[in-house]
Amino acid sequence: MTAPFDPTAESVCYLNGTFQPLSQCQISVLDRGFIFGDGVYEVIPVYGRRVFRADAHLERLVRSLNAVEMANPCTREDWLALVREVIARNAQDDQCIYIQVTRGVARRDHVFPRGVEPTIFMMSFPFPHIQADKRANGVACITAPDLRWRNGHIKSTSLLGNVLARQLSAEIGAAETILIRDGWVTEASASNVWVVRNGRLCAPLRDHDKLEGIRVSLLEELSTEIGVKLDFRPIAEWELRCAEEILLTSATKEVLPVTSLDGRRVSEGRPGAVCQSLYAAYQAAKDVQSS
């Protein structure tokens, strides 16, 4: 049985203008984030108490707010100040800052309410570093049909489709579920997916079917830096299954090799040269792109 969640007194969060222990935070049951999943979110990694690529994360937050027709409740400077204050009020040097904005509290009605203050919530949790053996040996993934809605570019709190997809892999001890729609790779339940074909790094096209992770533009920079050719193009399911390498990227996974797919090893069954080079470049980037 899973132990009940017990937020510690040391975990301090921000809710609608107040910093308080996470265990004391409360919202109305009529909050549209609770009733409808009517909100957006962002997760920003922090290394050594320095925020990593904050501008890119905040720009994506604004894009998501615009896409669901919610006004941005804070300026860039206000967001950064709140993020840094939450970091300072929590103990860990390496953290993840979770930001959520919902449309606010109103009577239950599908139509957008007018004149309602948004709910702004921000918390910190310890950065979940990948275990060393998984970095060294790679992880297992499975595939599943992508049955989610077609506005994947919005970082919405409505994540039930992703939750169900991730549960499929969790139940068999795999790290992720890679999603396929009409024979083409989209993304994973909580990661972007990359393949190496003929020595070239390949990523699915940027479009509304998938969320463009902040690491997508970062790997675009890093691949140039290490001399690896990168193609953004449709990736067929058959290409995934015979790839030289498969990689996952996300705020918490960074760059993670996949060495088993649906019970079959990927290529030689160990992390490839492209993944290892990108991971090393990513670690170097953390020193120069955090603030």
Secondary structure as UniProt FT lines:
FT   TURN            9..10
FT   STRAND          12..15
FT   TURN            16..17
FT   STRAND          18..21
FT   HELIX           22..24
FT   TURN            29..30
FT   HELIX           32..35
FT   STRAND          39..47
FT   TURN            48..49
FT   STRAND          50..52
FT   HELIX           54..67
FT   TURN            68..69
FT   HELIX           76..88
FT   STRAND          95..102
FT   STRAND          119..126
FT   HELIX           132..137
FT   STRAND          139..145
FT   TURN            152..153
FT   HELIX           160..170
FT   TURN            171..173
FT   STRAND          176..181
FT   TURN            182..183
FT   STRAND          184..188
FT   STRAND          192..197
FT   TURN            198..199
FT   STRAND          200..203
FT   TURN            208..209
FT   HELIX           214..226
FT   STRAND          230..232
FT   HELIX           237..241
FT   STRAND          245..250
FT   TURN            251..253
FT   STRAND          254..261
FT   TURN            262..263
FT   STRAND          264..265
FT   TURN            267..268
FT   HELIX           273..288
//
